[in-house]
Amino acid sequence: MSRYLLGFVLFLVSLSAIASAEDWPQWLGPDSASEWNAPGIKTSFGEGDLNIKWRVPCGPGYSGPAVADGKVYLFDYEVTEGTIENNPGRPIALKGNERVHCIDAASGKVLWTKGMPVDYYVSYPSGPRATPCVDGDHVYTLGAEGDLVCRSTSDGEIVWQVNFLKKFGIKTPIWGHSSSPLVIGDLVYVLVGGEGTAIVAFDKNTGEEAWRALNSNEPGYSAPIAMDLNGKKCVVAFYPSGVAVLDAKNGAEQWSKPSQPKYGMSIAVPRKMGEKMFVTGYGEAMMIDGVGSGDPKIIWKSNSPREALYCSNAPPYFADDVIYGCDIESSHFMAIDPATGDRLWENREVLVGPDAGRGDRHGTGFLVRHTPSGKYFLFNERGELLVCDLSREQFEILAQDKIIEPDGEAFGRDVVWTHPAFAEGCVFARNNSEIVCVELTE
Protein backbone atom coordinates (compact mmCIF):
# COMPACT_ATOMS: atom_id res chain seq x y z
CA MET A 1 0.00 0.00 0.00
CA SER A 2 2.80 2.40 0.88
CA ARG A 3 4.36 1.74 -2.53
CA TYR A 4 1.20 2.95 -4.28
CA LEU A 5 0.96 5.92 -1.94
CA LEU A 6 4.55 6.84 -2.72
CA GLY A 7 3.85 6.55 -6.43
CA PHE A 8 0.81 8.80 -6.09
CA VAL A 9 2.81 11.39 -4.17
CA LEU A 10 5.54 11.35 -6.81
CA PHE A 11 2.86 11.77 -9.47
CA LEU A 12 1.51 14.84 -7.70
CA VAL A 13 5.01 16.24 -7.34
CA SER A 14 5.61 15.75 -11.05
CA LEU A 15 2.37 17.56 -11.85
CA SER A 16 3.44 20.41 -9.59
CA ALA A 17 6.79 20.60 -11.35
CA ILE A 18 5.10 20.70 -14.75
CA ALA A 19 2.75 23.45 -13.61
CA SER A 20 5.65 25.44 -12.17
CA ALA A 21 7.58 25.05 -15.42
CA GLU A 22 4.62 26.56 -17.25
CA ASP A 23 4.60 29.73 -15.15
CA TRP A 24 5.67 33.08 -16.61
CA PRO A 25 6.49 34.83 -13.34
CA GLN A 26 8.57 37.77 -14.56
CA TRP A 27 9.80 39.81 -17.52
CA LEU A 28 10.68 37.42 -20.39
CA GLY A 29 9.52 34.36 -18.46
CA PRO A 30 11.53 31.82 -16.43
CA ASP A 31 15.23 32.77 -16.23
CA SER A 32 14.43 35.80 -18.44
CA ALA A 33 15.10 33.39 -21.32
CA SER A 34 12.20 34.16 -23.71
CA GLU A 35 11.53 30.43 -23.94
CA TRP A 36 8.37 28.39 -23.43
CA ASN A 37 8.90 24.74 -22.55
CA ALA A 38 5.29 23.51 -22.44
CA PRO A 39 4.47 20.41 -24.54
CA GLY A 40 1.23 19.95 -26.46
CA ILE A 41 1.10 23.49 -27.87
CA LYS A 42 -0.40 24.17 -31.29
CA THR A 43 1.95 25.72 -33.82
CA SER A 44 -0.41 25.46 -36.78
CA PHE A 45 -3.55 27.58 -37.12
CA GLY A 46 -5.26 29.96 -39.50
CA GLU A 47 -6.73 33.43 -39.21
CA GLY A 48 -9.66 33.40 -36.81
CA ASP A 49 -8.87 29.89 -35.53
CA LEU A 50 -7.57 30.79 -32.08
CA ASN A 51 -10.07 30.73 -29.23
CA ILE A 52 -10.22 33.60 -26.75
CA LYS A 53 -11.06 31.94 -23.41
CA TRP A 54 -11.72 35.20 -21.61
CA ARG A 55 -11.16 38.93 -21.73
CA VAL A 56 -11.01 41.39 -18.84
CA PRO A 57 -11.09 45.21 -19.06
CA CYS A 58 -8.02 47.08 -17.82
CA GLY A 59 -6.37 50.47 -17.93
CA PRO A 60 -3.44 51.52 -20.12
CA GLY A 61 0.14 50.43 -19.62
CA TYR A 62 3.24 48.93 -21.24
CA SER A 63 3.76 46.41 -18.44
CA GLY A 64 3.42 42.79 -19.53
CA PRO A 65 1.37 40.26 -17.55
CA ALA A 66 3.05 37.81 -15.18
CA VAL A 67 1.55 34.36 -14.49
CA ALA A 68 2.27 32.20 -11.45
CA ASP A 69 0.37 29.52 -9.52
CA GLY A 70 -2.73 29.85 -11.66
CA LYS A 71 -2.97 33.63 -11.28
CA VAL A 72 -2.32 36.49 -13.69
CA TYR A 73 -0.86 39.74 -12.37
CA LEU A 74 -1.46 42.87 -14.44
CA PHE A 75 -0.05 46.34 -13.74
CA ASP A 76 -1.89 49.35 -15.22
CA TYR A 77 -2.76 53.04 -14.78
CA GLU A 78 -6.11 54.61 -14.00
CA VAL A 79 -6.14 58.21 -15.24
CA THR A 80 -8.17 60.56 -13.05
CA GLU A 81 -7.01 63.90 -14.46
CA GLY A 82 -5.35 64.84 -17.74
CA THR A 83 -5.16 63.40 -21.24
CA ILE A 84 -2.69 60.85 -22.55
CA GLU A 85 -0.61 62.33 -25.38
CA ASN A 86 2.44 60.65 -26.86
CA ASN A 87 5.41 62.83 -27.71
CA PRO A 88 8.86 61.19 -27.58
CA GLY A 89 10.57 64.41 -26.48
CA ARG A 90 8.01 65.97 -24.14
CA PRO A 91 6.72 64.73 -20.77
CA ILE A 92 2.99 64.89 -20.07
CA ALA A 93 1.45 65.52 -16.64
CA LEU A 94 -1.31 63.17 -15.47
CA LYS A 95 -2.96 62.31 -12.18
CA GLY A 96 -4.11 58.79 -11.46
CA ASN A 97 -3.52 55.48 -9.76
CA GLU A 98 -1.09 52.67 -10.53
CA ARG A 99 -3.00 49.43 -10.00
CA VAL A 100 -2.22 45.74 -9.72
CA HIS A 101 -4.93 43.27 -10.74
CA CYS A 102 -4.85 39.60 -9.73
CA ILE A 103 -6.90 37.46 -12.13
CA ASP A 104 -7.72 33.76 -12.06
CA ALA A 105 -5.87 32.34 -15.07
CA ALA A 106 -8.48 29.67 -15.82
CA SER A 107 -11.68 31.73 -15.63
CA GLY A 108 -10.70 35.39 -15.96
CA LYS A 109 -12.31 36.22 -12.62
CA VAL A 110 -10.70 39.26 -10.99
CA LEU A 111 -9.63 38.13 -7.51
CA TRP A 112 -8.43 41.51 -6.27
CA THR A 113 -7.38 44.96 -7.45
CA LYS A 114 -5.16 47.27 -5.42
CA GLY A 115 -3.86 50.70 -6.35
CA MET A 116 -1.99 53.71 -5.10
CA PRO A 117 -2.11 57.35 -6.27
CA VAL A 118 0.81 58.29 -8.53
CA ASP A 119 1.16 61.55 -10.47
CA TYR A 120 2.92 61.14 -13.82
CA TYR A 121 5.26 63.50 -15.61
CA VAL A 122 6.76 61.31 -18.32
CA SER A 123 6.77 60.96 -22.09
CA TYR A 124 4.46 58.22 -23.36
CA PRO A 125 2.44 58.40 -20.11
CA SER A 126 0.11 55.47 -20.84
CA GLY A 127 1.07 53.61 -17.69
CA PRO A 128 3.75 51.54 -15.98
CA ARG A 129 6.48 49.95 -18.08
CA ALA A 130 8.02 47.28 -15.86
CA THR A 131 6.51 43.79 -15.71
CA PRO A 132 5.61 42.41 -12.25
CA CYS A 133 7.85 39.75 -10.69
CA VAL A 134 6.11 37.02 -8.69
CA ASP A 135 8.12 35.17 -6.06
CA GLY A 136 6.30 32.91 -3.61
CA ASP A 137 3.78 34.93 -1.58
CA HIS A 138 4.89 38.29 -2.97
CA VAL A 139 4.52 40.23 -6.21
CA TYR A 140 6.96 43.07 -6.91
CA THR A 141 6.22 46.05 -9.16
CA LEU A 142 8.18 49.12 -10.23
CA GLY A 143 6.04 52.08 -11.27
CA ALA A 144 6.87 54.67 -13.90
CA GLU A 145 7.71 57.29 -11.25
CA GLY A 146 10.04 55.01 -9.30
CA ASP A 147 7.79 53.33 -6.74
CA LEU A 148 9.11 49.85 -5.94
CA VAL A 149 6.27 48.01 -4.18
CA CYS A 150 6.03 44.54 -2.66
CA ARG A 151 2.48 43.21 -2.28
CA SER A 152 0.99 40.04 -0.87
CA THR A 153 -0.22 37.71 -3.61
CA SER A 154 -3.18 36.65 -1.43
CA ASP A 155 -4.89 40.03 -1.12
CA GLY A 156 -2.68 42.69 -2.74
CA GLU A 157 -1.90 44.48 0.50
CA ILE A 158 1.40 46.38 0.55
CA VAL A 159 4.19 44.61 2.46
CA TRP A 160 6.77 47.34 1.85
CA GLN A 161 7.54 50.11 -0.63
CA VAL A 162 10.43 52.37 -1.63
CA ASN A 163 10.28 55.58 -3.68
CA PHE A 164 13.48 56.27 -5.63
CA LEU A 165 13.17 60.06 -5.46
CA LYS A 166 12.64 60.09 -1.70
CA LYS A 167 15.26 57.46 -0.83
CA PHE A 168 17.96 58.08 -3.43
CA GLY A 169 17.17 61.53 -4.85
CA ILE A 170 16.79 60.01 -8.32
CA LYS A 171 14.59 61.96 -10.71
CA THR A 172 12.37 60.03 -13.08
CA PRO A 173 13.87 59.64 -16.59
CA ILE A 174 11.89 61.13 -19.47
CA TRP A 175 10.38 57.78 -20.51
CA GLY A 176 9.73 56.59 -16.97
CA HIS A 177 11.35 53.94 -14.78
CA SER A 178 11.27 50.66 -16.69
CA SER A 179 13.46 48.17 -14.81
CA SER A 180 11.38 45.04 -14.27
CA PRO A 181 12.29 43.65 -10.82
CA LEU A 182 14.37 40.47 -10.55
CA VAL A 183 14.48 38.13 -7.55
CA ILE A 184 17.49 35.91 -6.81
CA GLY A 185 17.44 34.14 -3.46
CA ASP A 186 16.54 36.62 -0.71
CA LEU A 187 17.14 39.77 -2.74
CA VAL A 188 15.19 41.78 -5.31
CA TYR A 189 17.15 43.86 -7.84
CA VAL A 190 16.27 46.95 -9.87
CA LEU A 191 18.15 49.61 -11.83
CA VAL A 192 17.74 52.92 -10.00
CA GLY A 193 20.31 55.30 -11.49
CA GLY A 194 22.67 57.81 -9.90
CA GLU A 195 26.16 57.86 -8.42
CA GLY A 196 26.75 54.53 -6.73
CA THR A 197 23.12 53.48 -7.18
CA ALA A 198 22.86 52.47 -10.83
CA ILE A 199 21.68 49.11 -9.48
CA VAL A 200 20.37 48.45 -5.97
CA ALA A 201 19.52 45.18 -4.21
CA PHE A 202 16.83 45.06 -1.53
CA ASP A 203 15.83 42.42 0.99
CA LYS A 204 12.80 40.90 -0.70
CA ASN A 205 10.91 40.47 2.59
CA THR A 206 11.56 43.83 4.26
CA GLY A 207 12.62 46.27 1.54
CA GLU A 208 15.83 47.10 3.42
CA GLU A 209 18.73 47.99 1.15
CA ALA A 210 21.24 45.13 0.87
CA TRP A 211 23.79 46.74 -1.44
CA ARG A 212 24.25 49.34 -4.16
CA ALA A 213 26.70 49.54 -7.06
CA LEU A 214 27.83 51.35 -10.22
CA ASN A 215 27.60 54.98 -11.32
CA SER A 216 25.18 56.34 -13.89
CA ASN A 217 23.94 59.85 -14.56
CA GLU A 218 20.56 58.39 -15.54
CA PRO A 219 18.79 55.09 -14.85
CA GLY A 220 18.39 53.72 -18.35
CA TYR A 221 15.48 51.43 -19.10
CA SER A 222 16.78 47.87 -18.93
CA ALA A 223 16.01 45.11 -16.45
CA PRO A 224 18.62 43.18 -14.47
CA ILE A 225 19.02 39.51 -15.39
CA ALA A 226 20.58 36.55 -13.60
CA MET A 227 23.77 34.82 -14.74
CA ASP A 228 25.96 32.01 -13.43
CA LEU A 229 29.67 32.84 -13.46
CA ASN A 230 31.83 29.80 -12.67
CA GLY A 231 29.24 28.53 -10.22
CA LYS A 232 28.62 31.95 -8.66
CA LYS A 233 25.18 33.57 -8.84
CA CYS A 234 25.53 36.95 -10.52
CA VAL A 235 23.34 39.74 -11.80
CA VAL A 236 23.90 41.51 -15.13
CA ALA A 237 23.21 45.25 -15.33
CA PHE A 238 22.99 47.08 -18.67
CA TYR A 239 22.87 50.81 -17.98
CA PRO A 240 23.68 54.02 -19.94
CA SER A 241 27.41 53.82 -19.12
CA GLY A 242 28.02 50.14 -19.79
CA VAL A 243 27.29 46.54 -18.96
CA ALA A 244 28.50 44.93 -15.73
CA VAL A 245 28.37 41.53 -14.07
CA LEU A 246 28.07 41.70 -10.28
CA ASP A 247 28.07 39.17 -7.46
CA ALA A 248 24.39 38.73 -6.61
CA LYS A 249 25.13 38.50 -2.87
CA ASN A 250 27.17 41.65 -2.35
CA GLY A 251 27.35 43.60 -5.61
CA ALA A 252 31.08 43.06 -6.09
CA GLU A 253 31.97 43.75 -9.71
CA GLN A 254 33.20 40.69 -11.62
CA TRP A 255 33.76 42.52 -14.88
CA SER A 256 32.37 45.42 -16.92
CA LYS A 257 32.58 46.92 -20.39
CA PRO A 258 31.75 50.50 -21.42
CA SER A 259 28.75 51.21 -23.63
CA GLN A 260 27.00 54.46 -24.51
CA PRO A 261 23.70 54.03 -26.34
CA LYS A 262 22.08 57.22 -27.61
CA TYR A 263 19.79 59.17 -25.26
CA GLY A 264 20.56 56.78 -22.41
CA MET A 265 18.48 54.14 -24.21
CA SER A 266 19.93 51.00 -22.68
CA ILE A 267 16.66 49.05 -22.87
CA ALA A 268 16.99 45.51 -24.21
CA VAL A 269 18.50 42.98 -21.81
CA PRO A 270 21.90 41.52 -22.80
CA ARG A 271 21.71 38.01 -24.28
CA LYS A 272 24.21 35.27 -23.44
CA MET A 273 25.05 32.12 -25.39
CA GLY A 274 27.90 30.03 -24.07
CA GLU A 275 30.88 32.32 -23.50
CA LYS A 276 29.45 35.13 -25.64
CA MET A 277 27.14 38.02 -24.72
CA PHE A 278 25.32 40.33 -27.13
CA VAL A 279 24.68 43.86 -25.86
CA THR A 280 22.51 46.17 -27.94
CA GLY A 281 21.11 49.66 -27.44
CA TYR A 282 20.03 52.62 -29.52
CA GLY A 283 22.89 53.28 -31.95
CA GLU A 284 25.41 50.84 -30.46
CA ALA A 285 25.79 47.06 -30.41
CA MET A 286 28.66 44.81 -29.39
CA MET A 287 29.63 41.18 -28.91
CA ILE A 288 31.65 40.18 -25.85
CA ASP A 289 33.55 36.88 -25.67
CA GLY A 290 34.85 35.09 -22.60
CA VAL A 291 32.07 36.30 -20.29
CA GLY A 292 32.74 33.36 -17.97
CA SER A 293 36.25 34.64 -17.30
CA GLY A 294 37.39 37.65 -15.34
CA ASP A 295 38.72 39.32 -18.46
CA PRO A 296 36.26 39.12 -21.37
CA LYS A 297 37.01 40.78 -24.71
CA ILE A 298 34.89 42.83 -27.09
CA ILE A 299 35.22 41.01 -30.42
CA TRP A 300 33.20 43.54 -32.40
CA LYS A 301 31.35 46.78 -31.84
CA SER A 302 29.19 48.68 -34.30
CA ASN A 303 27.29 51.94 -34.60
CA SER A 304 26.66 51.75 -38.34
CA PRO A 305 22.97 51.84 -39.34
CA ARG A 306 23.70 49.33 -42.11
CA GLU A 307 25.11 46.56 -39.95
CA ALA A 308 24.45 44.80 -36.65
CA LEU A 309 21.14 45.02 -34.76
CA TYR A 310 19.99 47.85 -32.51
CA CYS A 311 17.14 46.90 -30.19
CA SER A 312 14.97 48.94 -27.86
CA ASN A 313 11.80 47.76 -26.11
CA ALA A 314 11.86 44.34 -27.81
CA PRO A 315 14.88 42.27 -26.70
CA PRO A 316 16.82 40.09 -29.16
CA TYR A 317 17.04 36.31 -29.01
CA PHE A 318 20.46 34.61 -29.16
CA ALA A 319 20.27 31.12 -30.71
CA ASP A 320 23.27 28.84 -31.26
CA ASP A 321 24.68 30.52 -34.36
CA VAL A 322 22.33 33.43 -35.03
CA ILE A 323 20.70 36.41 -33.30
CA TYR A 324 17.16 37.54 -34.09
CA GLY A 325 15.60 40.87 -33.20
CA CYS A 326 13.82 44.10 -34.16
CA ASP A 327 15.94 47.02 -35.33
CA ILE A 328 14.94 50.34 -33.77
CA GLU A 329 15.84 52.53 -36.75
CA SER A 330 14.75 50.47 -39.75
CA SER A 331 11.82 48.61 -38.11
CA HIS A 332 13.11 45.40 -39.68
CA PHE A 333 12.85 42.03 -38.01
CA MET A 334 16.22 40.52 -38.83
CA ALA A 335 18.90 37.93 -38.24
CA ILE A 336 22.58 38.72 -37.74
CA ASP A 337 25.76 36.65 -37.55
CA PRO A 338 27.04 36.63 -33.94
CA ALA A 339 30.64 36.32 -35.13
CA THR A 340 30.64 39.48 -37.25
CA GLY A 341 27.39 41.40 -36.76
CA ASP A 342 26.63 41.03 -40.48
CA ARG A 343 22.96 41.01 -41.38
CA LEU A 344 21.75 37.70 -42.82
CA TRP A 345 18.14 38.56 -43.73
CA GLU A 346 15.50 41.12 -42.77
CA ASN A 347 11.74 41.61 -43.05
CA ARG A 348 9.91 44.85 -42.26
CA GLU A 349 6.33 44.01 -43.14
CA VAL A 350 5.99 41.41 -40.38
CA LEU A 351 6.35 44.15 -37.75
CA VAL A 352 4.78 47.34 -39.11
CA GLY A 353 2.66 46.00 -41.98
CA PRO A 354 2.69 46.57 -45.74
CA ASP A 355 1.42 50.17 -45.61
CA ALA A 356 4.00 51.64 -43.23
CA GLY A 357 6.19 54.43 -44.56
CA ARG A 358 9.98 54.55 -44.59
CA GLY A 359 9.92 56.89 -41.60
CA ASP A 360 8.04 54.47 -39.38
CA ARG A 361 10.68 53.64 -36.78
CA HIS A 362 10.66 51.49 -33.64
CA GLY A 363 8.89 48.56 -35.27
CA THR A 364 8.26 46.11 -32.46
CA GLY A 365 7.76 42.37 -32.09
CA PHE A 366 8.31 40.12 -29.08
CA LEU A 367 9.96 36.78 -29.86
CA VAL A 368 9.61 33.62 -27.74
CA ARG A 369 11.08 30.24 -28.66
CA HIS A 370 8.85 27.20 -28.14
CA THR A 371 11.53 24.69 -27.20
CA PRO A 372 9.61 21.40 -27.75
CA SER A 373 8.84 22.25 -31.39
CA GLY A 374 11.82 24.46 -32.15
CA LYS A 375 9.43 27.06 -33.60
CA TYR A 376 9.14 30.69 -32.55
CA PHE A 377 6.14 32.74 -31.45
CA LEU A 378 6.31 36.35 -32.63
CA PHE A 379 3.79 38.81 -31.20
CA ASN A 380 3.96 41.95 -33.33
CA GLU A 381 2.86 45.51 -32.63
CA ARG A 382 -0.31 45.00 -34.70
CA GLY A 383 -1.65 42.50 -32.18
CA GLU A 384 -0.91 39.44 -34.31
CA LEU A 385 0.50 36.17 -33.00
CA LEU A 386 2.69 34.39 -35.53
CA VAL A 387 4.44 31.04 -35.51
CA CYS A 388 7.72 31.23 -37.40
CA ASP A 389 10.45 28.93 -38.63
CA LEU A 390 13.72 30.80 -38.17
CA SER A 391 17.29 30.02 -39.12
CA ARG A 392 20.37 31.75 -40.49
CA GLU A 393 19.06 31.12 -43.96
CA GLN A 394 15.36 31.90 -43.75
CA PHE A 395 12.36 33.50 -42.13
CA GLU A 396 9.09 31.67 -42.76
CA ILE A 397 5.64 32.36 -41.31
CA LEU A 398 3.83 29.09 -40.52
CA ALA A 399 0.74 30.45 -38.75
CA GLN A 400 -0.79 33.84 -38.05
CA ASP A 401 -3.85 35.18 -36.21
CA LYS A 402 -4.83 38.50 -34.69
CA ILE A 403 -5.52 38.14 -30.97
CA ILE A 404 -5.89 41.74 -29.72
CA GLU A 405 -6.42 45.23 -31.12
CA PRO A 406 -3.48 47.66 -31.24
CA ASP A 407 -5.13 50.56 -29.41
CA GLY A 408 -1.98 52.46 -28.44
CA GLU A 409 -0.22 55.06 -30.58
CA ALA A 410 3.42 55.57 -31.52
CA PHE A 411 4.86 57.57 -34.42
CA GLY A 412 1.39 57.86 -35.93
CA ARG A 413 0.76 54.09 -35.92
CA ASP A 414 -1.72 52.03 -33.93
CA VAL A 415 0.42 49.73 -31.80
CA VAL A 416 0.46 47.34 -28.87
CA TRP A 417 3.89 47.53 -27.24
CA THR A 418 3.50 45.01 -24.44
CA HIS A 419 5.19 41.62 -24.12
CA PRO A 420 2.66 38.76 -23.70
CA ALA A 421 2.97 35.92 -21.20
CA PHE A 422 3.00 32.25 -22.23
CA ALA A 423 1.69 29.95 -19.50
CA GLU A 424 -1.08 27.51 -18.60
CA GLY A 425 -1.25 26.38 -22.24
CA CYS A 426 -2.29 29.91 -23.24
CA VAL A 427 -0.94 33.26 -24.32
CA PHE A 428 -1.98 36.25 -22.21
CA ALA A 429 -1.84 39.56 -24.11
CA ARG A 430 -2.91 43.05 -23.09
CA ASN A 431 -3.39 46.43 -24.72
CA ASN A 432 -4.54 49.72 -23.22
CA SER A 433 -8.10 48.58 -22.56
CA GLU A 434 -8.18 44.81 -21.97
CA ILE A 435 -6.25 41.62 -21.32
CA VAL A 436 -7.14 38.45 -23.24
CA CYS A 437 -6.38 34.79 -22.62
CA VAL A 438 -5.98 32.80 -25.84
CA GLU A 439 -5.99 28.99 -25.83
CA LEU A 440 -2.94 27.37 -27.46
CA THR A 441 -3.20 23.75 -26.33
CA GLU A 442 -3.62 21.18 -29.08
N, C-alpha and C positions, 0 to 999 in steps of 0.2 A: 504493500500500500504506500509506503514511504517513497518507493521508487517512482510511482506514478505521480505522487504529490510533488516530488522534486522536479519531474519532467514538466508538470504544469507550471510550476514556479518559473522554471527556465524559459518556458514558452512566453509567459507574461513579461519576463525581463526582456526577451528578444523583441516583443511587440513594443515595449517602452523604448528600446533603443532605436527601432525603426521610426517610431513617431518623433523621437528627439532629432534623428537625422533629417527629418523632413521639415524641421522648424527653420524659420528665416528670422533670427532674433535680433539682427542688427543690419547696418549699412552693408550691402553687398552679400548678405547671407552668412552662413557659417564660415569662420576663418577669413571673412572679407574676401572670399575666393571667386565670387561670381559663378558658382557652380551649383547645380541641382542634381542630387544623387538619387532621387526617387525613381524606382522602377514602375513599369506599367503606365507610362505617360504617353499620350497620343502626340505624334509628330507629323501626322497627316490629317489635314482637314481643308475644307473649302470656305469660301466667303459665306458668312451666315450660319456656319455649322456649329460654332462653339456656343455652349449653353451658359447663360448667366444665372448662377444659382441664387444670388441675391444682390441687391444694391441698397446702399444706405447714404442719405444726404450728409454732406459735410461742408465745412468752410474751405476757403482757399489755403494753399500752401504748396511748397516744393518738397516737403518732407515725405519720404517713402514710408509705406506701412511696414511694421515689424510683426512677425507671427511667432508665437511660442505657446506651448501647452494648450493648444486649441483656442487661443485668443488672438485677436488682431488689435494692434495698438496703432492709432492714427493721431497725428499731431497737426493741428490746423489753427487758423486765426479767425476770430469773429470780430468783424469791423463794426464799431459802434459810432464812429464819427470820422468823416473824411471819405475820399474816393480813391480807389486804387488806380494809379496811373504808372505806366512803365516807361521810364527814361533811364538809359544805362548810365548817364552822367549826372543825374540829379536825384537826390533823396526826396521822398514824399513823406509828409507827416500824417499819421493815422492814430486813432485811439481804438482800443479793442482789447480782446482777451485771447491769449494763447491757450488752447485747450487740448487735452488728451482724451481720446475716446477709446474705450475698451469694448470690443465687439466679439461676440461668439462666432468663431470661424465657420462653424457648420451651418448655423441658421441665419446669421446676420443680425441677431438681436443685440441691441446696445446694452451692455451690462452696467457701464457707468461712464459719465463724462465729468471731468474736472478741469477747471480753468483758473487763470490768474490774470489780472489786468496788466497789460504791457502796451506802452505807447511806442509806436514805430517812428523812426526817421531814417529810412533806408531806401535805396533804389530797388526797384522791383519788389514792392512791399506786400506781395500777395500772401505772405505768411512765413512760418518757420521753414528753414532749409534742411536742418540736420534730421536724420532718421533716428527714431528712438532705439535704445539698446535695452533688451530685456535680459536680466540675469537673476534667476531664481525668483524671489518674492518682490523684486524691485524692477521698475522701468525708469530709465534715465533719459532725459531730454535736454537739449540745448536750444534755447530760443534765439530768435534773430537779434535781439538786443543783449545777448550775453547772460541769460538766466539759465544756469545749470541746475536742474531740479531732479531729485530722486523721489519717486512716488511708490506707494504700495500697489502691487498688481491686484490685490484683492478688492480694494475700494477706491484707489486713486488718491488717497490722502498723502499729503507731502510729508516725507520723512526728513529731508533736509534740502536746502537750496543755497546757492552761491551766485551773487551777481558780480560779473567781471569788472564793471565800472566801480562799484563800491569797494570790492576787495583788492583789486589790482590797479585801479585807475586806468583801465583800458577802454578807450572809446570804441564804439561800434564801427567796423569798417563799412564802406559805402554800400556794399551788397549784403551786409548782415553777417553775423556769426553763422558759420556753416559746418563746424567740425562735429560730425556725428560721434557721440561718445563711444569709447571702447573699454571693455572690462577684461582685465587679465588678473586672475587670482583675487586678491582683496582690494585691488585698486581700480579706479575708473580714470581714464585719460582723455583730455581734450586739448586742442590748440587754443591758447588764450591770446598770445601776442605780447609784445613789450620786452623790455630789457630783463633778461633772466627768467622770463615767464612765457616764452614762445610756446612751450608745452608744460602743462601742470598735471600732476597725478594727485588724486584725492582718495581718501579712504571711502570705499563704496558704501559702507554702512553708516558713517557719521558725517561725511563731507569735509572732514579735517584734511588740510593739505599734507600730503606725504612728501612730495618733492617738486621742485621746479627746475627748468633747464632751458638753455639756448636764448639767444638774443634776436629780436625781430622788431623792426619799427612798425609793423602791422601784422595782424593775425594770419592773413591768408585765408584760404577757404577749404583746405583739405582736411581729411580725417586721419587720425593715427591708425596704424595697423600693426598687428602682432607679427613677430618674426623670431625664429629660432636661430641662434648664432652659436654654433659649436656646443649645443646642448643647453645654452643659456636663453631664457625667455627675454626677448627684447621688444621694444616698441620703435616703429619707424615714424619719423616726423618729416613731412614735406612742407616747408614754410617758405616765405618770400625770399629768404637769404640762402636757402640750401636744403639738402636732405641729410638727415642724421639718424643713426641707429643708436639707441640708448638702452642701458640695462633697465628692464621693466621694474626691478625692485627699488633702485635708488637713483635712476636718471643718469648714471655715469655714462659718458659718451664713449662708444665703441669705435665709431668712425663717422666722418661727415664729408660731404662734398658741396662746394658752392654752386648755387643756381639762382638765377634772377629772372623769373618770368615777368613779362610786361604787366604793369598795373598791379603788382602783387598777386597775380592770378595763379597761385599754386593751388590747384583745385583737385585734379584727378589724383587718386592714390598711386604711389609707386607700385610697379608690378615686378615680382621676382619669379625667375625660373632657373632652378639650379643655382649656379654661382653668379648669375647675371641679374641685374635690376634695371628696369626701364623707368625713367623719370621724365615726365612730360608736363609742360605748362604752356601758357600763352606765349608763343614766340620762341620757346627754347625746349629742346628735347635732348636727352643724353642716355647712353648705355654705360652702365658700370659693371665691371667684371671683378670677380674675387670678393664678392660681398660677404662670404663666410670667413674671410681673413681679416686681420686688423689693418690691412693696407690695400684696399681695393683700388682699381685703376679705371679712369674714364677711357673707354676705347673709342667712342666717337661722341661728338656733340654737334648739334645743328641749330641754326636759326634761320635757315633758308626756307621761304614759303613753298619751294618746289621739291623739297625732300623731307624725309622723316614724317612724324605725326605729332600734331599739337592738340592736346585734349583739354577740355574744360570740365563741364559738369557731368559728362559721360566718361567714365574711366575706360582705359584700354583693357584688352585681354591678351595675356602673354601665353601662347601655346608653345609647343616644343621648339618649333623652328620658324615661327611667324608671330607677328603682333597685329591684332585687329583693333580698330578704333575709329572714332569720329573726329575729323579735323575741324578745329574751331574756325579757321579762316575760310576754307573752301567748301565746308559743309559736305564733304565727301566721307562716306564710309569706306575704309581702305585697309589694305594689308601692307605691312612693311617687313623688310628683312632685318632681323635683330642684329645681324653681324655688321651691317653697313648703314642701316636707316633708309635704304633705297625703297621706293614705293613699288609694290608688285602688281597691284590692281586697285581700282577705286570705282565707287558708284555713288552718285549724288542723289538720284531720284528716290532711292529707298528711304532716305531720311526726310527730305523736304518736298518730295513730290515732283511731278513732271512740269508743273507750271511755275515753279520758283524761279526768281530772277538770279542773275549772277551775283548781285549784291546781298543775297540772303545768306548771312553768316550764322555761325553757331548751330548748324544742323545737328540734331541730337538723336541718339538711339542708345538704348541700354542693352548690353549683350550679356547673356548668361548661357554657359555651356551645360547641356544636359549630358552628364557623363555616361549613363548606361547606353545611350544611343549614339553618342559622339556628335550629335547635332547641336545647333545653337538656336536659342530663342533670342530674337531681336525685337524689342518694344520701341517703336519709333515715335517721334514727336507728334505724329498725326493720329496716335491712339491705336495703331495697328500692331498686332502680335504676329510675327513671322517666325517660321522655322527655316533655318538656312543650313546649307552644306558649305562649309568653309575650308579652304586650304590655301597654300601658297599660290596655287595655280588658278583657283576659281572661286567665284561667289555665285551660289545658286539658291534661289528661293524655292522651297519645297511646299510651303503652306503659308496662308496669309488670311487674317480675318481682323476686322475692326472690333475692338472690345470696349472702347470708351471714346467720348467726344473730346477733341482738343479745345477746351474752352478758355485757355490762357492766351496771352498775347506776347510776342517777342519779335521785334524787327518787322512789324506789320503782318506777321503770320499768326494763325491760330495754332497753338502748341499745347502739348502736355509734357512738362519737363520734370517728371517725377519717376523715380525708379520703382518698378513693381516688386512685389514679394512673391516667391514661388514656394509654396508649402501646402501640406494637407491635400496633395493631388490637384491643386488649383493655382491660378495666378490671381493675385490681388492687386488691382490697379486703381489709382485715384486721379482725379483732376481737381478743379477748383470748386466743384459742387457736389461730387459724390465719390464713393468708393464702390467698386464692383468686385464680386468673386466669380471667377470663370472656371468652370470644370474642365480639367485636362486629363482625367484618368481615362484609360481605354475602356 
